[in-house]
Amino acid sequence: MKTKAPLLLPLAVSAVSALFATPSFAQADSRVMLEEVVVTARRREESLQDTPVAVSALGSDMLDNMGISDIEDVETLAPSLQFSQTNYKAPAIFIRGVGQRSGNPVLDPGVGMYLNGIYVPRSDAQLLDAVDVASIQVLRGPQGTLFGKNNVGGAILVDSKKPFTDGYEFGVKLGAGSYGQQNVKLDANLPISDDLAVRVAFNSKRSDGSIDNTAANNALFDQDRMALSSRLIWYVNDDVEVDLFGFLSRIDERGSPYNCAFQNNGAILTSGVYRGAEDMSLEEACDASSAQAKDFEVSLNPEDSVYAIDNHMIALTLRAPVSDWLDIESITSYAMQDNIYIGGDSDGTGIRAVAVGPAAGYQVLNGSDKTVGDAKREQFSQEIKFNGSAWDERLNYTFGLFYAEESLDNALDGTEVGDNGLVAIKPEGAVGIDIPISALAVLPVQANMVNIADYENTTKAAFAQGTLNLAENWQLTLGVRYTEEERASVHVQGTPDYGEYASRLNAQIGSDLAILAPVFHLGDGIYSPVSRAQYLAYDAPEVPLIFGPKLRGDTDFEEWTPSLTLNYLAGDELLESLNLDSLMVYATVSRGFKSGGLDVRTTQTESEIKQFEPEQVLNKEIGFKLDAFDRRLRFNVAAYQMDYTDLQVALYEVGATDTEVVQFTGNAGEAVVDGFELELTALLGPFTINANAGYTDGDFLEYNLGTNTDDGFAIVDRSGEAFPQVPQNVRGLNIQYDWDSPIGLIVPQLQYYYSDEIFIGTDYLSGNYASSTVSQYELYNARVRWEINEQIGLGAYVNNIKDEPYFVGGIAVTSVIGVANRVPGTPRELGVEFSYRFQ
């Protein structure tokens, strides 16, 4: 059962009560006040507490002190942010219930990722590993005006450290821990002259993996990644900067672990007889996988669970004044990803039942004469932005132009069912196929497929936003963005040459005493019955493919996305009467837009390119930000309602044949998301407390999609489903104690995180099964840091202190595969860290 919003109220009430308690705690010692935090949520530097945007800002010191080195771990520090694990290891990012869990390249992410102001269109790169991080900002709610792409859920801004010319700096951080964890981070600031400096950083992460895979001699959640980043700045004069940034990274790991839960024995693949499975059914294999969860174990085929990708980026930024009242910034970037080999074991068991993704596509292509070049993704972007002011700085404004081209060449997606595509159906599973079969026979089935696609995406936009000081304490911000999106794609689908495959099976007659009878194709990838012994005796041949004609499509979209914000900055008289140091209250109405596109849809009668429509959101939000007790307490709150139209969803269904698995993209109609967020930071004597909480309640108002069902193609009402991949309640708490001991500063920390249950269903049957929802969980972590002096530090940590099994996400494909795959969390981990910094 879901945890209701009132469980969040004690945290909110206690925080508010602190504002009106006696201020004695603020005078417990002479510790400094909370630092002013500078953010760029409105594309110019502003104080966090004066910015009318729901934003969490995390500096490099805070990230280091809390041991955050993976981008996914940021979710414990920012409310309403989730990095959901779905089909592949690359996380799907959600903010306020909105994101995109599919890695399908036809879809833009719902949350934008920006690195030094550069839009990163695909979520495969682990950006936090790739750069020398100065800060991370999490902007919640649609960012439809100022950013390079319209992001309906929000945006994450990652900025690297800028070089400086007034001194050298060298840093090293070494870590070791459970499961063979070995981390190395090196960074250096190198002044070349009085006006030129460069900063370089190297990161390496290695681990054996913490989730044992009993089907292979390995473990999952392993790490094998390296990254090199560099940033050079030339201060041409006091006003002009030339900023050159680049990074390279390599990830070569195993995929996500899954524990399978059996669901639907009516799915045709659940009645399969799988070769090499030691006569184990998919249901039995799923039950065995479920039992492994308590021991942090899984059973997956190692060749189907892979995650490898190379990332490259170079960017040139120019900053200069145009006049005394106008500055210009130009950002030119090129990014490329290659060596892409990603796959998922979609049945979540040691049986070779279903594998999907690019890796499966390469396996399917092995039986074809067709050659395909390596997959490669490229993006070029150019943004020109102007910041200025007028009327004695009563008006501050930003305007500019944005252009981006993205090409994805040889994007491969495949589905491999069974051993090299060969599986068999038992008599009880063949009831709806209308083929007579004896109790001693099985039906061989061939169900492989592959899709090869090229994509061309172009974005053009013009944007403007201005903030006017209406009166002494009131500000009005108006913004608008005009966006044009063009989408073009070419798809080639490969399906088995069923007749030739029968010939390859028949060529084995006589090679084994059990292989006696010829087989012939009956239709829909199904062959004539053979004895069970003959089926198991086959050496599964490579699958010949027939490629259909190229499916071409192009479309375009355009949209205006305005925003309006009214905010009030409290004056000295009001602040004094409320015993506050600062107070800002704001109200926002804004629109967001995410481009539509084209996807291949296979119905019962045909395969064709189908258009899905843009996703639209109307966001209404109110909030306040305040500091109190000589800036030793900071409390920020936002409440919102977002109305979605044509929400884009990725779904799975049975394809044009009884054996085909199809993923497609559609529009879910209408949805509404209500919620609130709070963040609290307090200095209480030697204690520092950071707390956050988020409540997200998403409801589908209209969710009618045409889908292939057991009774043929039909419109299915799914408006009663839960919002996928998003917990209703999340809470995070970090308590830190600073002990200035005789041997240096010793800082112990206790961290707590809670996540509500998560719905992981994908198709029209998923909502009928309890296993399509993973349970709530809570984590306790502890750290201690010893700063021996200003240069040397030692640390130790333990994560998941309770060592209790839990699930962090997953994916349920109920109608086709008949299972739900849950991604387990990591067991207890211990580690130590050493850091040294010289300046």
C-alpha positions in Angstrom: 0.0 0.0 0.0 1.3 3.5 -0.8 2.5 5.7 1.9 0.3 8.8 2.0 1.4 12.4 2.1 0.7 12.8 5.8 3.7 10.8 6.7 5.8 13.6 5.3 4.1 16.2 7.5 6.1 15.6 10.7 9.3 16.6 8.8 7.6 19.7 7.4 6.0 20.6 10.8 9.2 20.2 12.7 11.0 22.4 10.3 8.4 25.2 10.4 8.3 24.9 14.2 12.0 25.6 14.3 11.4 29.0 12.8 9.4 30.1 15.8 11.3 28.4 18.5 13.6 30.4 20.8 16.8 31.2 18.9 19.1 29.8 21.6 20.4 27.0 19.4 21.7 29.6 16.9 24.0 30.9 19.6 25.3 27.5 20.7 28.8 28.3 19.4 30.5 30.7 17.0 30.2 28.6 13.8 29.8 30.5 10.6 26.5 31.1 8.9 25.4 29.1 5.9 27.2 30.2 2.7 25.5 32.0 0.0 24.9 29.6 -2.9 25.2 30.9 -6.5 23.1 29.2 -9.2 22.6 29.7 -12.9 19.0 28.4 -13.1 18.1 31.5 -15.2 21.3 31.5 -17.3 22.9 34.2 -15.2 24.6 34.0 -11.8 22.1 34.7 -8.9 21.8 33.8 -5.2 19.9 30.6 -4.7 17.6 32.2 -2.1 16.7 35.1 -4.5 16.0 32.8 -7.5 12.2 32.0 -8.0 13.0 28.5 -9.3 12.8 25.2 -7.5 16.5 24.2 -7.7 18.8 22.1 -5.5 22.5 23.2 -5.7 25.3 20.8 -4.7 28.9 22.0 -4.6 32.0 19.9 -5.0 32.9 20.1 -1.3 29.4 18.7 -0.4 29.6 16.0 -3.0 33.1 15.0 -1.8 32.1 15.1 1.9 29.1 12.8 1.3 31.0 10.4 -1.0 29.0 11.2 -4.1 30.9 10.1 -7.2 28.1 8.6 -9.3 25.4 10.8 -10.8 22.7 8.4 -9.6 23.6 9.0 -6.0 22.5 12.7 -6.3 18.9 11.5 -6.0 19.3 11.1 -2.2 20.1 14.9 -1.9 17.5 16.5 -4.2 13.7 15.9 -3.7 11.6 14.6 -6.5 14.7 13.3 -8.4 14.9 9.6 -9.4 17.5 7.7 -11.4 15.4 4.7 -12.3 16.9 1.3 -13.4 14.9 -0.2 -16.2 16.0 -2.4 -19.1 19.6 -1.4 -19.4 22.2 -0.2 -17.0 22.1 3.4 -18.1 19.7 5.2 -15.7 16.5 6.8 -16.7 16.1 10.2 -15.1 12.8 11.4 -13.6 11.9 14.7 -11.9 8.5 15.2 -10.4 7.3 11.9 -12.0 8.3 12.9 -15.5 11.1 11.3 -17.5 11.6 8.7 -20.1 12.5 5.1 -19.1 13.1 3.9 -22.7 16.5 4.0 -24.3 14.8 4.0 -27.7 16.6 6.7 -29.8 13.3 8.0 -31.2 12.6 9.6 -27.8 14.2 12.6 -26.3 14.7 12.4 -22.5 12.1 14.1 -20.3 14.9 15.6 -18.1 17.7 17.5 -19.8 21.3 17.0 -18.9 23.7 19.9 -19.5 27.5 19.8 -19.1 29.0 23.3 -18.9 25.9 24.6 -20.7 26.0 22.0 -23.4 22.9 19.8 -24.0 23.7 16.0 -23.8 20.9 14.3 -25.8 21.4 10.7 -24.6 21.6 9.4 -21.0 24.2 6.6 -21.7 27.2 8.7 -20.5 28.0 8.7 -16.8 28.8 12.4 -16.7 29.8 12.8 -13.1 32.6 10.2 -13.7 33.8 12.1 -16.8 34.4 15.6 -15.4 36.1 17.5 -12.6 32.8 18.6 -11.0 32.5 22.1 -9.5 28.7 21.9 -9.0 25.5 20.1 -9.8 22.2 22.0 -10.0 18.8 20.1 -10.2 16.1 22.3 -11.7 12.6 20.9 -11.1 9.7 21.6 -13.3 9.6 22.3 -17.0 12.5 24.4 -18.3 10.7 25.6 -21.4 12.3 29.0 -21.9 16.1 29.4 -21.4 17.6 26.0 -22.0 18.9 24.4 -25.2 16.1 21.8 -25.4 12.7 22.1 -23.8 12.7 19.8 -20.8 9.3 18.9 -19.5 10.4 17.4 -16.2 13.4 19.5 -15.4 17.1 19.8 -16.0 20.4 18.8 -14.4 23.3 21.2 -14.8 26.8 19.8 -14.3 29.6 22.3 -14.3 33.3 21.5 -14.2 35.9 23.5 -12.3 37.4 26.5 -14.1 41.1 26.8 -14.3 42.8 29.8 -12.5 46.0 31.6 -13.2 47.2 32.5 -9.8 48.7 29.2 -8.6 49.2 25.5 -9.0 47.0 22.9 -7.5 47.3 19.1 -7.4 44.9 16.6 -6.0 44.7 12.9 -5.6 41.9 10.7 -4.2 42.3 7.0 -3.7 39.6 4.6 -2.6 39.3 0.9 -1.9 36.4 -1.2 -0.7 34.2 -4.3 -0.8 33.9 -6.4 -4.0 37.2 -5.3 -5.3 36.4 -1.6 -5.4 39.4 0.5 -6.6 39.0 4.2 -7.4 41.6 6.7 -8.5 40.9 10.4 -9.1 43.7 12.8 -10.1 43.3 16.5 -10.9 45.6 19.4 -11.5 45.4 23.2 -12.1 48.3 24.4 -14.2 48.8 28.1 -14.9 50.6 28.6 -18.2 50.9 32.4 -18.1 49.3 35.3 -16.4 46.3 35.0 -18.7 46.2 31.3 -19.6 45.5 28.2 -17.4 44.5 24.6 -17.9 42.8 22.1 -15.6 43.0 18.3 -16.2 41.4 15.4 -14.4 41.6 11.7 -14.6 39.1 9.2 -13.1 39.2 5.4 -13.0 36.7 3.1 -11.3 37.1 -0.6 -11.0 35.0 -3.2 -9.1 34.2 -6.9 -9.4 30.5 -6.4 -8.8 28.3 -6.8 -5.7 25.5 -9.0 -7.1 26.7 -12.6 -7.7 25.6 -14.1 -11.1 25.2 -17.8 -10.4 24.8 -18.5 -14.2 28.3 -17.3 -14.8 31.6 -16.9 -13.0 31.1 -13.1 -12.5 29.1 -10.5 -10.6 26.9 -7.6 -11.7 27.0 -3.9 -10.7 30.6 -4.2 -11.6 32.5 -1.0 -12.7 35.1 -0.7 -15.4 35.3 2.9 -16.5 37.9 5.6 -17.2 37.5 9.2 -18.0 39.8 12.1 -18.9 38.7 15.7 -18.9 40.5 19.0 -19.6 39.5 22.6 -19.5 41.6 25.5 -20.8 40.7 29.2 -20.3 42.4 32.1 -21.9 41.7 35.4 -20.2 42.2 37.6 -23.3 41.7 40.7 -21.1 39.6 41.6 -18.1 36.4 41.1 -20.0 37.0 38.5 -22.7 37.3 34.7 -22.0 38.0 31.8 -24.4 37.0 28.5 -22.7 37.9 25.2 -24.3 36.6 22.0 -22.8 36.9 18.3 -23.7 36.5 14.9 -22.3 36.9 11.2 -23.2 35.3 8.3 -21.3 35.1 4.6 -21.7 32.6 2.3 -20.0 33.0 -1.5 -20.5 30.9 -3.3 -18.0 28.2 -6.0 -17.5 24.6 -5.0 -17.6 22.0 -4.6 -14.8 21.1 -7.5 -12.6 17.5 -8.7 -12.5 15.5 -10.9 -10.2 12.6 -12.4 -12.2 9.1 -12.7 -10.9 6.7 -14.9 -12.9 3.4 -13.3 -13.8 1.4 -14.4 -16.8 1.2 -18.1 -17.8 -0.9 -17.0 -20.8 2.1 -15.3 -22.5 3.2 -17.6 -25.3 6.9 -17.5 -24.3 6.1 -18.8 -20.8 5.1 -22.1 -22.2 8.3 -22.5 -24.1 10.7 -25.4 -23.9 14.2 -23.8 -23.8 17.2 -25.7 -24.9 20.0 -26.0 -22.3 17.6 -25.2 -19.5 17.9 -28.7 -18.0 14.2 -29.2 -18.6 13.4 -26.1 -16.4 10.4 -24.0 -17.5 10.4 -20.3 -17.5 8.1 -20.2 -14.5 10.5 -22.5 -12.5 13.5 -20.4 -13.5 11.7 -17.3 -12.4 10.8 -18.8 -9.1 14.4 -19.8 -8.6 15.5 -16.2 -9.4 13.0 -14.7 -7.0 14.4 -17.0 -4.2 17.9 -15.7 -5.0 17.0 -12.1 -4.1 17.5 -12.6 -0.4 21.1 -13.5 -1.0 21.9 -10.6 -3.4 22.2 -13.1 -6.3 20.8 -13.4 -9.8 21.0 -15.9 -12.7 21.5 -14.2 -16.0 23.1 -15.1 -19.3 26.4 -13.1 -19.4 26.4 -12.6 -23.2 22.9 -10.9 -23.0 23.7 -8.5 -20.2 26.3 -6.0 -21.3 27.0 -2.3 -21.2 29.8 -0.7 -23.2 30.1 2.8 -24.7 32.7 5.4 -25.5 31.9 9.1 -25.1 33.7 12.1 -26.6 33.1 15.8 -26.4 34.8 19.1 -27.3 33.3 22.5 -26.7 34.4 26.1 -27.3 32.8 28.9 -25.2 33.5 32.6 -25.9 32.4 35.3 -23.4 32.7 39.0 -24.1 31.0 42.3 -23.5 29.1 43.9 -26.4 28.6 47.2 -24.6 28.4 48.5 -21.0 25.0 47.0 -20.7 25.1 43.8 -22.8 27.3 40.6 -22.7 27.5 37.8 -25.2 28.2 34.1 -24.7 28.7 31.7 -27.6 28.8 27.9 -27.0 29.9 25.6 -29.8 30.1 21.9 -29.2 30.6 18.6 -30.9 29.9 15.2 -29.2 30.2 11.6 -30.3 29.4 8.2 -28.9 30.7 5.0 -30.4 31.7 1.4 -29.6 28.1 0.9 -28.4 27.3 -2.6 -27.2 24.4 -2.6 -24.8 22.0 -5.4 -24.1 19.6 -6.8 -21.5 18.5 -10.3 -20.5 14.8 -9.6 -20.6 13.6 -12.8 -19.0 15.8 -12.3 -16.0 16.8 -15.9 -15.7 19.6 -18.2 -16.6 17.5 -19.7 -19.4 18.2 -18.3 -22.9 14.6 -17.0 -23.3 14.6 -13.4 -24.4 17.4 -10.9 -25.0 16.9 -7.4 -26.4 18.9 -4.3 -27.4 21.9 -3.6 -29.7 23.8 -6.6 -28.4 20.9 -8.9 -29.3 20.8 -7.3 -32.7 24.4 -8.2 -33.4 23.7 -11.8 -32.4 20.7 -11.9 -34.8 22.8 -10.5 -37.6 25.4 -13.3 -37.3 23.2 -15.5 -39.5 22.7 -12.9 -42.2 24.9 -11.9 -45.2 24.1 -8.2 -44.4 26.9 -6.1 -43.1 26.2 -3.1 -40.9 28.6 -0.4 -39.9 29.3 0.3 -36.3 26.7 2.4 -34.5 27.7 6.0 -34.0 26.0 9.0 -32.6 27.0 12.6 -33.3 25.7 16.0 -32.2 26.7 19.5 -33.2 25.2 22.4 -31.3 25.6 26.2 -31.4 24.1 28.6 -28.9 24.4 32.4 -28.8 23.1 34.0 -25.6 23.0 37.7 -24.6 22.7 39.0 -21.0 21.9 42.6 -20.4 20.2 45.2 -18.2 18.4 48.5 -18.6 16.7 51.3 -16.7 19.4 51.4 -14.0 19.2 47.6 -13.7 15.5 47.6 -13.0 15.3 45.3 -16.0 17.6 42.2 -16.5 17.1 40.2 -19.6 18.5 37.2 -21.6 17.8 36.4 -25.2 19.5 34.2 -27.8 19.4 31.5 -30.5 20.0 27.8 -30.3 20.7 25.2 -33.1 21.5 21.5 -32.9 21.9 18.6 -35.3 21.9 15.0 -34.1 22.6 12.0 -36.2 22.4 8.4 -35.1 23.8 6.0 -37.7 23.3 2.3 -37.7 21.3 2.3 -34.5 20.7 -1.3 -33.9 17.9 -3.0 -31.9 17.2 -6.7 -31.9 15.2 -9.4 -30.2 16.6 -12.9 -29.8 14.3 -15.6 -28.4 15.6 -18.9 -27.3 18.9 -20.5 -28.3 19.9 -18.6 -31.4 16.2 -17.9 -32.0 15.1 -21.5 -31.5 12.4 -22.3 -28.9 9.5 -24.7 -28.7 6.0 -24.5 -27.5 4.4 -27.2 -25.4 1.0 -28.6 -26.3 -0.8 -26.7 -23.5 0.7 -23.5 -24.9 -0.5 -24.1 -28.4 -4.2 -24.0 -27.7 -4.8 -20.7 -29.4 -2.5 -21.5 -32.4 -5.0 -24.0 -33.9 -2.3 -26.6 -34.8 -3.0 -30.2 -33.8 -0.2 -31.5 -31.6 0.2 -34.7 -29.6 1.1 -34.7 -25.9 4.6 -36.1 -26.8 5.5 -33.4 -29.3 6.4 -29.7 -29.3 6.1 -26.9 -31.8 9.5 -25.4 -32.8 9.3 -21.6 -33.0 11.7 -19.0 -34.6 11.2 -15.5 -33.2 14.3 -13.4 -33.9 14.1 -9.9 -35.4 16.4 -6.9 -35.9 15.8 -3.3 -36.7 18.6 -1.1 -38.3 17.9 2.6 -38.3 19.4 6.0 -39.1 18.0 9.1 -37.4 18.4 12.8 -38.2 17.2 15.3 -35.6 17.4 19.1 -36.0 16.4 21.7 -33.4 16.1 25.5 -34.0 15.0 27.9 -31.3 14.8 31.5 -30.3 14.3 32.5 -26.7 14.0 35.6 -24.5 13.3 36.3 -20.8 13.3 39.4 -18.8 12.9 40.2 -15.1 11.5 43.6 -14.2 11.6 45.2 -10.7 8.0 46.4 -10.5 8.3 48.0 -7.1 10.6 48.0 -4.2 10.1 44.3 -3.4 8.2 42.8 -6.4 9.6 41.3 -9.5 7.9 40.1 -12.6 9.6 37.6 -15.0 8.3 36.9 -18.5 9.8 34.5 -20.9 9.1 32.7 -24.2 10.8 30.3 -26.5 9.9 29.4 -30.0 11.1 25.9 -31.1 11.2 24.1 -34.4 12.0 20.3 -34.4 12.6 18.2 -37.5 12.7 14.4 -37.3 13.7 12.0 -40.1 14.5 8.3 -40.0 15.1 5.3 -42.2 14.3 1.8 -40.8 15.2 -1.6 -42.2 13.7 -4.6 -40.5 15.1 -8.1 -40.7 12.9 -11.1 -40.0 13.8 -14.8 -40.3 13.7 -16.6 -43.7 11.5 -19.3 -42.3 11.8 -21.6 -45.3 15.6 -21.5 -45.3 15.6 -22.0 -41.6 13.6 -25.2 -41.9 16.1 -26.4 -44.5 18.9 -25.8 -42.0 17.1 -27.8 -39.4 16.4 -30.6 -41.8 20.0 -30.8 -42.8 20.7 -32.3 -39.4 18.5 -35.4 -40.0 20.6 -38.4 -39.4 23.4 -36.5 -37.6 21.8 -37.6 -34.3 19.6 -40.7 -33.8 16.9 -38.5 -32.2 16.6 -36.3 -35.3 14.3 -38.3 -37.6 11.5 -36.2 -39.1 11.7 -33.2 -41.4 10.0 -29.9 -40.4 8.3 -27.3 -42.5 7.1 -23.8 -41.8 3.4 -23.5 -40.9 3.2 -19.7 -40.4 4.0 -16.9 -37.9 7.4 -18.4 -37.2 5.9 -21.7 -36.1 7.0 -25.1 -37.5 5.4 -28.5 -37.8 5.5 -30.6 -34.6 8.5 -32.8 -33.7 9.2 -35.0 -30.8 10.7 -33.3 -27.7 13.8 -35.5 -28.1 14.3 -34.3 -31.7 13.9 -30.7 -30.7 16.5 -30.9 -27.9 18.9 -32.8 -30.2 19.0 -30.0 -32.7 22.2 -27.9 -33.0 20.5 -24.5 -33.3 21.7 -23.0 -36.6 22.3 -19.3 -37.3 19.2 -17.6 -38.5 19.0 -16.5 -42.2 17.2 -13.1 -42.5 15.0 -11.4 -45.0 15.2 -7.6 -45.0 12.1 -5.7 -46.0 12.0 -2.4 -47.9 13.3 0.7 -46.3 10.7 2.5 -44.2 11.3 6.2 -44.5 9.6 9.0 -42.6 10.0 12.7 -41.7 8.0 15.1 -39.8 8.4 18.4 -38.0 6.9 20.2 -35.0 6.8 23.8 -33.7 5.8 25.2 -30.4 5.7 28.4 -28.3 6.5 27.9 -24.6 5.9 30.9 -22.4 6.5 31.4 -18.7 5.4 33.9 -16.1 6.7 34.3 -12.6 5.8 36.8 -9.9 8.0 36.9 -6.8 8.2 39.0 -3.6 11.5 39.7 -1.8 10.7 40.7 1.8 12.1 44.0 3.0 14.0 44.7 6.2 10.9 45.7 8.2 9.0 42.5 7.4 12.1 40.4 8.0 12.7 41.9 11.4 9.1 41.4 12.4 9.3 37.7 11.3 12.8 37.2 12.8 14.1 36.1 9.4 17.2 37.0 7.5 15.7 36.6 4.0 12.3 35.6 2.5 11.3 35.2 -1.1 7.8 34.0 -2.2 7.0 33.2 -5.8 4.3 31.9 -8.1 5.0 30.5 -11.6 2.9 29.5 -14.6 4.9 27.9 -17.4 4.6 25.6 -20.4 6.9 22.8 -21.4 7.2 20.9 -24.7 9.1 17.8 -25.8 9.3 16.9 -29.5 7.2 14.2 -31.0 8.8 11.8 -33.5 8.5 8.7 -35.6 8.6 5.0 -34.6 8.0 1.7 -36.3 4.8 0.1 -35.2 3.9 -3.5 -36.0 0.1 -4.2 -36.0 -1.7 -7.5 -36.8 -1.6 -6.6 -40.5 1.4 -4.4 -41.3 4.6 -2.7 -40.2 4.8 1.1 -40.8 6.4 4.2 -39.4 3.9 5.9 -37.1 4.1 9.4 -35.7 3.7 10.2 -32.0 2.8 13.7 -30.9 4.8 16.2 -28.8 4.4 16.0 -25.1 2.9 19.2 -23.6 2.8 20.3 -19.9 1.3 23.2 -18.1 3.0 23.8 -14.8 1.5 25.9 -11.9 3.8 26.3 -8.9 4.1 28.3 -5.7 6.9 28.3 -3.3 9.0 30.2 -0.7 12.7 30.3 0.3 13.9 31.7 3.6 17.0 32.0 5.9 16.7 32.5 9.6 18.7 32.6 12.9 21.6 34.6 11.5 21.6 32.4 8.4 22.0 29.2 10.3 18.7 27.7 9.0 17.6 27.5 5.4 14.1 26.2 4.4 12.8 26.0 0.9 9.4 24.7 -0.2 7.6 24.3 -3.5 4.1 23.0 -4.3 3.0 22.3 -7.9 0.5 20.9 -10.3 1.4 19.8 -13.8 -1.2 19.1 -16.4 0.2 16.8 -19.2 -1.2 16.3 -22.7 -0.1 13.6 -25.0 2.3 12.1 -22.5 4.8 10.0 -24.4 5.1 6.4 -23.3 7.2 3.4 -24.5 5.3 0.1 -24.4 5.8 -3.6 -25.3 3.3 -5.8 -27.0 2.9 -8.9 -29.2 3.8 -8.1 -32.8 2.3 -9.1 -36.1 3.0 -12.8 -35.4 2.3 -14.9 -32.3 6.0 -15.0 -31.5 7.1 -11.4 -32.1 8.0 -9.0 -29.3 7.5 -5.3 -30.3 8.4 -2.1 -28.5 6.7 1.1 -29.7 6.1 4.6 -28.7 2.6 6.2 -28.2 0.8 9.0 -26.5 -1.0 8.3 -23.3 -3.6 11.1 -23.5 -3.8 13.3 -20.4 -2.3 13.1 -16.9 -2.0 15.4 -13.9 0.9 15.4 -11.4 0.5 17.1 -8.0 3.2 17.3 -5.4 5.4 19.3 -3.1 9.0 19.4 -2.1 11.0 20.8 0.8 14.6 21.2 1.6 16.1 22.1 5.0 19.6 22.9 6.0 20.4 23.8 9.6 23.6 24.6 11.7 22.9 23.4 15.2 26.1 24.0 17.2 28.6 21.4 15.8 25.8 19.6 13.9 24.9 20.2 10.3 21.5 18.8 9.2 20.4 18.4 5.6 17.0 17.1 4.9 14.7 16.9 1.9 11.4 15.3 1.1 9.2 15.0 -2.0 5.6 14.0 -2.6 4.6 13.1 -6.2 1.0 12.0 -7.0 0.6 11.2 -10.7 -2.8 10.2 -12.2 -3.7 9.3 -15.8 -6.9 11.1 -16.7 -7.0 9.5 -20.2 -4.9 6.6 -21.3 -6.4 4.9 -24.3 -3.9 3.1 -26.5 -4.4 0.7 -29.4 -2.4 -2.4 -28.7 -2.2 -6.1 -29.8 -4.1 -8.2 -27.3 -4.9 -11.9 -27.1 -8.2 -11.0 -28.9 -6.5 -9.0 -31.7 -5.9 -5.3 -32.0 -8.0 -3.3 -29.5 -8.2 0.1 -27.7 -7.4 -0.5 -24.0 -8.3 1.9 -21.2 -5.3 2.1 -18.9 -6.3 5.2 -17.0 -6.4 3.3 -13.7 -2.7 2.5 -13.8 -0.1 3.9 -11.4 2.5 6.3 -12.8 5.5 4.2 -13.8 8.9 4.3 -12.3 8.1 7.1 -9.7 7.7 6.7 -6.0 5.0 8.7 -4.4 7.1 9.7 -1.3 10.9 10.1 -1.0 12.8 11.4 2.0 16.5 12.0 2.6 18.4 13.1 5.8 22.1 13.7 6.5 23.4 14.5 9.9 27.0 15.6 10.3 29.0 16.4 13.4 32.2 18.5 13.3 34.6 17.6 16.0 37.7 19.8 16.1 39.9 17.3 17.9 43.6 17.7 18.9 44.6 15.5 16.0 42.5 17.3 13.4 38.9 17.8 12.3 36.9 14.5 12.6 33.5 14.5 10.9 31.1 11.5 11.3 28.0 11.4 9.2 24.8 9.4 9.2 22.7 9.3 6.0 19.2 8.1 5.6 17.1 7.7 2.4 13.5 6.4 1.9 11.7 5.6 -1.3 8.1 4.6 -1.7 6.9 1.7 -3.9 7.4 1.9 -7.6 5.2 0.6 -10.5 7.4 -1.0 -13.2 4.7 -2.2 -15.7 4.9 -1.5 -19.4 1.9 -3.1 -21.1 -1.9 -3.4 -20.7 -1.7 -6.5 -18.4 1.0 -5.3 -16.0 -1.4 -3.6 -13.7 -3.1 -6.9 -12.9 -0.1 -8.3 -11.0 1.3 -7.2 -7.6 4.8 -8.1 -8.8 4.6 -5.2 -11.2 5.2 -3.0 -8.2 8.4 -3.1 -6.2 8.2 -2.4 -2.5 9.3 0.6 -0.6 12.7 0.6 0.9 15.0 2.6 3.2 18.8 2.8 3.4 21.1 3.8 6.2 24.7 4.8 5.3 27.5 6.1 7.6 30.7 7.9 6.9 33.6 9.4 8.9 36.1 11.8 7.6 39.4 12.8 9.3 41.0 16.0 8.0 44.5 15.6 9.4 45.4 19.0 8.0 44.5 21.2 5.1 46.2 18.8 2.7 45.7 15.3 3.9 42.4 13.5 4.6 41.3 10.0 5.5 37.8 8.6 5.3 35.8 5.4 5.8 32.2 4.4 5.0 29.6 1.7 5.2 26.6 1.7 2.8 23.4 -0.2 3.5 24.3 -0.8 7.1 21.3 -3.1 7.7 22.4 -5.3 4.7 18.7 -5.9 3.8 17.7 -6.9 0.2 15.6 -4.4 -1.7 14.7 -3.4 -5.2 15.3 0.0 -6.8 13.3 -0.5 -10.1 12.8 -2.8 -13.0 10.5 -3.6 -15.9 7.5 -5.8 -16.3 6.7 -7.2 -19.8 3.5 -9.1 -18.8 1.7 -9.8 -22.1 4.6 -11.0 -24.2 7.3 -12.5 -21.9 5.0 -12.9 -18.8 7.6 -11.8 -16.2 8.6 -8.8 -14.1 12.3 -8.1 -13.7 13.2 -6.3 -10.5 16.6 -4.6 -10.2 18.1 -5.3 -6.7 19.9 -2.8 -4.6 23.5 -3.3 -3.5 24.3 -5.2 -0.3 26.4 -3.8 2.5 29.6 -2.1 1.2 32.6 -0.9 3.2 35.4 1.2 2.0 38.2 3.6 2.9 39.4 6.8 1.1 42.6 8.8 1.1 42.9 12.3 -0.3 45.8 14.7 -0.7 45.7 18.3 -2.1 48.7 20.6 -2.7 48.4 24.3 -3.5 
